[in-house]
Amino acid sequence: MSGKTLIILRHGQAKNAGISEHDHNRALTSQGRDEAMGVGEILADNGLIPDYVLCSTATRTRETLAELQNSFPEPLAVTYSQKIYNASENDLINQVATTPENINRLLLIGHNPGLYQLALVLAKGGDKQMHNELQMQFPTCALVVINFEGEWRNIIHIHSKLALFTTPQKQIMA
């Protein structure tokens, strides 16, 4: 069995919804675009270019992905799914579990609170300091990388390792 990597990314900072605007249609702010571009650079610099992307259909997640793409040499294979928008942790686990086994590195772009809960449940092993930081916050463009051995369909039952947790705020301070 080959090693798998799940990359969990919360969308970049989005504009507040206007009175007549639906939450699903909120766009990124310029800060959100910068955050997403920075995450793309982190992924590329660490050799974490996804084999495949599952992305919410919301405007802010699609725009986050578009900014990430600028850091990669080729366009990423993507499925946009309405099921990721407002998904619970269990919904997200079910989505990830259906990933084809020929995909070794999956990027999931979505929303809180589901993504945050997913990250907390799946990040079982790894650096204690990163775990502590993850427990404290999951702001916009928070990035979690989880490694595990096994099959996607068993992700909830397999020992996994938190390989990376970072936030735009952390990158600014670094």
MIVOKOL-295431 format. One record per residue (C-alpha): x, y, z; residue number from 1; residue in one letter. Coordinates in pm, 1 decimal. Example, Ala and Ser with C-alpha at 12.3 -4.5 7.8 and 13.67 -1.06 7.14 Angstrom:
BEGIN
        u        v        w   n res
   1230.0   -450.0    780.0   1   A
   1367.0   -106.0    714.0   2   S
# end
This chain:
BEGIN
        u        v        w   n res
      0.0      0.0      0.0   1   M
    120.5    344.8    -80.6   2   S
    119.0    647.5    142.7   3   G
   -163.7    895.7    105.0   4   K
   -177.6   1266.2    179.5   5   T
   -490.6   1463.8    256.0   6   L
   -450.1   1839.0    226.8   7   I
   -728.7   2031.5    398.9   8   I
   -764.7   2398.8    313.6   9   L
  -1017.3   2650.1    434.7  10   R
  -1097.2   2917.7    176.0  11   H
   -933.5   3260.5    189.6  12   G
  -1087.7   3560.2    361.4  13   Q
  -1418.0   3652.5    194.8  14   A
  -1617.9   3971.3    171.0  15   K
  -1916.6   4007.2    399.4  16   N
  -2244.3   3917.3    233.3  17   A
  -2462.9   4208.9    136.5  18   G
  -2827.2   4217.0    240.7  19   I
  -2944.1   4064.3    -87.0  20   S
  -2636.4   3844.7   -147.5  21   E
  -2637.3   3474.4    -73.3  22   H
  -2347.6   3341.5    137.1  23   D
  -2259.2   3095.1   -140.6  24   H
  -2173.2   3387.3   -372.1  25   N
  -1931.5   3572.9   -143.4  26   R
  -1603.4   3653.7   -319.5  27   A
  -1252.9   3674.2   -175.9  28   L
  -1111.7   3999.8    -47.1  29   T
   -769.5   4110.5   -171.6  30   S
   -630.8   3970.9    155.6  31   Q
   -804.1   3639.2     81.0  32   G
   -639.8   3628.7   -262.7  33   R
   -300.4   3696.6   -104.8  34   D
   -362.0   3423.8    154.9  35   E
   -448.8   3171.0   -115.5  36   A
   -147.3   3267.1   -324.4  37   M
     74.4   3216.7    -17.4  38   G
    -73.1   2871.1     44.8  39   V
     -6.6   2777.4   -317.1  40   G
    356.6   2874.8   -270.3  41   E
    381.1   2669.0     50.4  42   I
    236.7   2363.8   -125.0  43   L
    463.1   2402.0   -429.2  44   A
    775.9   2469.6   -217.7  45   D
    708.4   2154.7    -13.0  46   N
    638.1   1931.3   -313.6  47   G
    271.8   1898.9   -214.1  48   L
    110.2   1947.0   -553.6  49   I
   -223.6   1764.2   -536.8  50   P
   -311.1   1479.3   -772.0  51   D
   -674.5   1579.3   -740.3  52   Y
   -892.1   1849.4   -583.3  53   V
  -1237.6   1833.1   -424.9  54   L
  -1366.7   2188.1   -399.8  55   C
  -1688.6   2342.0   -274.8  56   S
  -1895.2   2520.7   -538.6  57   T
  -1896.9   2845.6   -336.0  58   A
  -1739.7   3145.8   -508.2  59   T
  -1478.1   3195.5   -235.5  60   R
  -1351.8   2835.0   -258.5  61   T
  -1335.3   2846.7   -638.1  62   R
  -1141.6   3173.6   -620.1  63   E
   -908.0   3025.7   -357.0  64   T
   -832.8   2736.9   -592.0  65   L
   -776.6   2974.8   -883.5  66   A
   -510.5   3159.3   -680.7  67   E
   -345.1   2830.6   -577.2  68   L
   -324.9   2721.1   -939.9  69   Q
    -79.8   3005.6  -1009.6  70   N
    185.7   2820.5   -804.0  71   S
    157.8   2493.1   -995.2  72   F
    310.5   2413.4  -1334.7  73   P
     -5.5   2249.4  -1471.3  74   E
   -379.8   2282.5  -1405.5  75   P
   -509.7   2054.2  -1132.5  76   L
   -782.1   1794.8  -1187.0  77   A
  -1085.6   1923.4   -995.0  78   V
  -1435.0   1818.1   -898.7  79   T
  -1657.8   2097.5   -770.7  80   Y
  -1915.5   1961.7   -529.4  81   S
  -2216.4   2132.2   -373.8  82   Q
  -2196.2   1860.5   -104.7  83   K
  -1885.0   2025.3     43.1  84   I
  -2065.6   2355.3    104.8  85   Y
  -2195.4   2347.4    466.2  86   N
  -2082.0   1984.5    497.2  87   A
  -2042.2   1823.6    837.1  88   S
  -1728.9   1637.7    941.4  89   E
  -1902.1   1305.8    861.8  90   N
  -2013.9   1429.6    519.1  91   D
  -1655.0   1528.5    443.0  92   L
  -1517.9   1195.0    563.7  93   I
  -1762.7   1020.4    330.6  94   N
  -1651.3   1240.9     39.9  95   Q
  -1282.2   1171.4    105.6  96   V
  -1348.2    798.3    151.7  97   A
  -1476.3    769.9   -205.4  98   T
  -1150.1    899.8   -354.6  99   T
  -1009.0    657.8   -613.6 100   P
   -704.5    468.0   -485.7 101   E
   -483.6    583.7   -774.2 102   N
   -492.7    933.0   -618.7 103   I
   -221.6    967.9   -356.6 104   N
   -248.3   1339.3   -274.6 105   R
   -595.7   1490.3   -235.1 106   L
   -670.4   1857.9   -171.4 107   L
  -1005.1   1935.7     -6.9 108   L
  -1111.3   2302.5    -16.7 109   I
  -1414.4   2398.8    187.7 110   G
  -1560.2   2572.5    488.2 111   H
  -1579.7   2581.9    866.3 112   N
  -1692.6   2429.6   1091.0 113   P
  -1683.6   2100.0    898.0 114   G
  -1324.0   2128.9    777.1 115   L
  -1195.1   2219.6   1120.7 116   Y
  -1375.7   1926.2   1279.4 117   Q
  -1244.1   1695.8   1006.8 118   L
   -887.7   1812.0   1068.1 119   A
   -920.2   1755.9   1443.3 120   L
  -1058.8   1403.7   1396.2 121   V
   -807.3   1289.7   1135.1 122   L
   -487.9   1448.1   1270.7 123   A
   -412.2   1173.2   1519.7 124   K
    -32.6   1158.4   1538.9 125   G
    248.4   1399.2   1468.9 126   G
    407.7   1701.0   1629.3 127   D
    245.7   1798.4   1961.7 128   K
    309.8   2170.5   1911.3 129   Q
    129.0   2163.8   1575.1 130   M
   -158.0   1973.5   1738.4 131   H
   -182.4   2237.6   2009.1 132   N
   -187.2   2516.5   1750.2 133   E
   -453.4   2334.4   1548.3 134   L
   -669.2   2297.9   1859.1 135   Q
   -655.8   2674.9   1912.3 136   M
   -753.6   2812.0   1570.9 137   Q
   -859.4   2743.1   1212.8 138   F
   -875.6   3083.6   1040.4 139   P
   -923.9   3152.6    671.2 140   T
   -668.2   2975.9    452.2 141   C
   -566.9   2746.6    738.6 142   A
   -374.8   2458.2    584.1 143   L
   -355.5   2107.5    727.3 144   V
   -156.4   1822.0    574.6 145   V
   -229.3   1471.3    701.8 146   I
    -31.1   1163.6    596.7 147   N
   -144.5    805.1    636.2 148   F
    -78.2    455.8    504.0 149   E
   -375.0    269.3    364.7 150   G
   -681.7    325.5    153.0 151   E
   -901.2    633.9    134.4 152   W
  -1209.5    433.6    227.3 153   R
  -1049.1    351.0    563.8 154   N
   -920.6    699.7    645.0 155   I
  -1123.3    736.1    964.0 156   I
   -986.4    407.4   1103.6 157   H
   -620.7    442.3   1007.2 158   I
   -344.7    595.8   1215.7 159   H
   -258.0    925.0   1054.2 160   S
      4.3   1190.1   1114.3 161   K
    -35.2   1565.9   1118.4 162   L
    251.8   1662.5    888.2 163   A
    181.1   2035.6    857.8 164   L
    -46.0   2297.5   1005.2 165   F
     -2.1   2658.4    911.4 166   T
   -204.2   2975.3    880.5 167   T
   -147.8   3299.8    687.7 168   P
    -88.3   3476.4   1021.0 169   Q
    190.5   3231.4   1099.7 170   K
    350.5   3289.6    760.4 171   Q
    350.7   3665.3    813.0 172   I
    522.4   3619.9   1149.7 173   M
    781.8   3373.0   1012.0 174   A
# end
